[in-house]
Structure formats: structure tokens, C-alpha cells
Amino acid sequence: LLYVDDNPTGFTLGERISTNCYTIHFCKVSPLIKGAYQQLYKDIAAQQDETCEWIDLEQDLGLPSLRQAKH
């Protein structure tokens, strides 16, 4: 859960699917907060231990912005 100025701004749902991979199943943020997706991704990465080599954002649904985020 991401807060900006004490207001919930975004959240994500994911799980560790193997010893070296974490998958983000769902991520949603307020469109008014620039950089919120990036902050959530950064926070998730920081929470992983040294055995996690990959963070998978699942499908990009053919959307250029999601494809860029996955890259």
C-alpha cells in the first residue's frame, strides 16, 4: 500500500512464485500521482532478499506503457 500525504494512493498484490522470482499480479495507483507505479515497484524490489533475481509484471495487455514498465 502506498501513501502520499497520509492518503492511500496505490496498492499492489503479488507473491513469491519461486526462490528467484516474485510476480506482481495487480497494481493500481491514482493517475494524479506521477511516479506512483515506479515507487511501488521500487518498494517491492527493496523487500526481496538476495535470492530474488526477477520481478515479473505479468502481461502487458498490448499497452505501450505497460510494455515499457516491464522492460
N, C-alpha and C positions, 0 to 999 in steps of 0.2 A: 504494500500500500504506500503510495506516495502522497505526501502532504506538502502544500505550498501555503505559507502564511496560516498554518493551523487548519487548512481546509483540505479535505480529501480531493486529490486531483487526478489520480490514476491508480490502477492496480493491475497485477498480473497473476496468472496461475500457471504453474509449471511443476515439473518433477524430475528427479534424477532417474534416468531410464537405464543407465549402466554405470559402471565405475568411472567411465571417462566422458559421459555425455549428460547434459541437462537439457530438457526440452521445455520451451515456453509454449504452452497450449493456447493461451489467450492473454492479450494485453490491450488495455483500453485507457486512454487519457483524455483530459479535457483538450479540445482543439485550441483553446485560448492560451495555453501554456506552451510556449516554444521550448523545445529541448526536453519535454517530459518523458517521451519514449526513450531517449538516449539516457536519461538519468535512471529510469527503471532498469534498462539493460546493464548499465554500469553497476548498479546496486546488486543485481543478481550475480554478475560476474565476481564481484568482491566477496560474496557469500560462499562461493565454491572453494573447495580445498584444492591442493596441488594435483590431485588425480584427475580433475575435470579438465579435459582438453578441448571439448567442444560445447557450444551452446547453440542448440537448434531452434530456429524460429518457426518451424513447420512450414506450411505452404505460403507462397507469396500471392496466391489468388490472381496472378497475372497483373497485379498492380505495380507500376514502376517504383513507387515509394517503398513498398514492402520488399521488392526485389533488391533495392539499394540497401535497405537496412540489413537484409540477410547477408549481403556481400561484405 
